[in-house]
């Protein structure tokens, strides 16, 4: 291919290009120029449509009503605004869609690499290689999907880290809670959820028993766990801790205070479909 001639004139649109570059002299008059400009306008419209269609797949340029399908393709849903969760702005969601590979495969945080100089004892090292909930160790879960919900004190506990899990659903479900491949997600203070006592509200008001979390918020958090967990692991449930004292089974012996006034837990079971009799 011969090199481009730098002296060639360039044109920003087909409307300008066609009359000057392709019109023969006998069609360069008033009406011939208008005719060629009309052809160029049609080309410009087609080029614009083709360009816009190509840009739809880029989070920076896609129209706002296409963000949902784009997120569905990447399996990254937008966090909606709700009574307890501020939700994502359009810009924040666009940035997350741009960083889709990072959202799904972010590197391990500081302190989580076994044997590294910055390794921290509170990071459990029985991690499995898939799923952002387990791979990064307990203290790192907040940087992932629950962090998008502004929940920053979230821990993951593998089955071997919680010897006495709560009884949930049925004997059959409870038996599965003790399997080696299960884990718990604990939401610890600070968080926006508050205690909801029996009798507060009424049936069907959109709330849930035990906490101020709405039905939609609980469903969202469950979806995020199921979406990003590894396929060989099962999440028993999400444990919402309300109050400042420690809960039996969490943490290390000798650190903090067990129990305490005003401290309670609300558990949202997840499990697997066949765990439910």
N, C-alpha and C positions, 0 to 999 in steps of 0.2 A: 504494500500500500504506500503510495507517495506521501510525503509529509504534508501536513496542512499548510496552506499558504497564509502566513500571518497578516498579509495585506488584505485578505478577503473581508468584506464588510459583513457584520453580524446584525441580525434583526431579532428583537425581543418577541415578536409575534408572527404568525403566518399571515395575518392581515397585511403586515408591512412587507414581508418577504416575497409573497407570490407576485404582486404587481411589479416589483422592481427586479426580481431575479428570473421570473419565468414568462412574463408577458411579452409576446413578440411586438415589434415596433408598431405594426398595423393594428394592435389592440391596446396600445398604451395611451389612447385618448381618454376623454372624460368618462364615457360610458364603459369602455373596456376596463379602465382602472377600477371603476365601481364594481364591475362584474367579478374581477379578480379579488378585490377586497372582500366581497361577499363569500367567495369560496374560502378565503383565508379565515374569515370569521368562523365558518363552519368547522374548519380544521382546529382552530383555537378552542372551540367548545368541546370537540371530541378529545383533544389533548387534555383539557382541564378535567373532564370526566375520568379519563384513564388515570391521570395523576392522582386525583382524589380517591379513586378506588384502590390504587396501590398504597396510598398513605393510611387507609383505614386500619391496616394491620399494625400500625405503629402507635403505641400509647400516647406519644406526644401530639399526634395529629388527628387521631380518630375523634369523631363527634361524640358528645357526651352520651347520646342515646345508644352508642355502640360500645361503650365501656363494659356494659353487662355481658354481652356475648363474647367480647375479648377476654374478660375475666373468666368466663365459663370455659373457654378454650384452654386457658392456662390453669384452671382449677384454683383460682384465687378470687373468692367472692369479696365484694366491697362490704366493709363493716358498716351497717346502718346505724343511724342515731337512734337511741332509745333512752328510757328514763335513767338508766345507770351507766350507759356506755356512750361516750361522746360521738362515736362514729368517725368515719374518714372523710376528709375533704376531697374534692375532686382531684386536686393537685397531688395529695398524698397517695390516692389510689392509682393515679397515672404513674407516679414514681415507682410504686410497688409492682405494677404490671411491667414497667421497663426492667426492673430488677428481678424478673421471674426466676432466673437461674439462682440468684442469691437467696430468694425467698424459699426455694425448695432445697438448696444445697449449700447453705452458708457454712463457712469453715468453723471449726470448733472454737469456742471462746477461750480467752486466756484462763489458764488454770485447769483445763479439762484434758490435756494430753498426758497420758500416763508416763511418769518418769521424767517429765520436763522440769526445768528449774522452777517454773512458776506453778507447778501442780499444787492444787489445794485439796486438803483432806476431805472437805465437804462435798467434793465432786465424786460421785460414785463412778467406778470404772468398769462396771459390768455392762457397759453400753453395747447395743447391737448396731450394726452398720447402716441400717435403714431407718428412716422416720425421724423427723426433727425432734420428736418428744424424747426419744431415748438416746439418740446418738450423741447429744451434746452434754449429757449429764444433768443431774437435778437442777443446779442453780441457773442453768442456761435457758430453760424453757421460755422465760418471759421475753426473750429477744425474738421469739418466733410468733406464732399465731396469736397467743393471748396478749402479747405486747401490742398487737394492732388494735386490741380492745382496751388499751390503756391499763391493763392489769400487769403490774410490774413485779409482784412478789409471788411468783408461781413456781412450785417445785414439783418434780416428778419423783415418785418413789416406786422402785421395782418391788416385786412380790417379796424378795428376800429382805427388803428393808422395812417391811411392816408386818410384824409377826401376828398381830391381832387385828385384822381388818374388821370393819363393821359388818354385821349380818344384813344382807340385802335380798329383797325379793322373795327368795325361797331357798330351801336346803340345796337344791340342785345348783342354783346360781351361786350360793355361798361356797359350794365345793369348787367351782371353777375359779373363785377368787384366790385360791391357794396354789394355782398352777404357776410354774416357773416363768411362763411367758407373759404374765399379766403385770400391769402397772397402775398406779393411781396418779391423778393430777390434783394437787392441792393448791387452792387459792388462799393465800394468807394476807392479813392486813399489811399495808393499807389498801383498801378497795372500797368502792362506793356502796356495797350491799350492806343492808342493816337487817337486824332480827325482826321477823314478822311473827307475832304471837298468834295462837289459835283464836279465831274470832275476829281478827282484823280483816276487813274487806268482806266479800261475799263470793259465793260460787259463780265462776264464769266472768269475773272482773278482769281477767288477763294476768292476775298475779299467781304466785306459787306459794306453797306452804313452807313456812320456816324462814324465808328471807324475802327481801324486797325485789329480788330478781323476777323479771317477767317471764312468761312462757316462751316468748320469742328469744329472749336473751339466753335462757338455758338451752334452747334448741340450737342457737348459734354456737355456743361454746362446745356443745357435744359434736356438732358437725366439724368444727375446727380440729378437735381431737381425732375424730375418725378419718378426716381427710389426710392428716399429716403423720399419723402413726405408721409404724412399719406393718407390713402385711403378716408377719409372723408373731405379732404381739397383739394383746387385747387389753383395752383399758377397762378396768372394773368400774370406775366411776370418777366423778369430779367431787372433791371434798372442799366445801366452802367453810373456812374457819372465820368465825365472827367473835371478836374479842382478842385481847392481847396476850393471854397466857398460853402455854404450850398444851398440846393435845396428846394424850397417851398414844404412843406408837410413832410419833414424829420426832425427828431430831436425835441427839446423842445424850446418853445418860450423864447427868451432872451439869448440863447446860440448860439454863432457864428454869422456869417453874411449871410444874404439871398442874393443869386445871386452873381454876380461878373463877371468881364471880364474874358473871357476864360473858363468859367464854363458852361457845357452843359450836357445833358443826352441823352443816346441812349437806347431805350427800345426794348427788344426782347420779343414779346408776346408768351405766352404758352397756358394758358387756357385749355379747354377740347374740344374734337372733336366736340361735338354738339353745341359749342359756335360759330362755324364758319358757317354762313348761306350758 
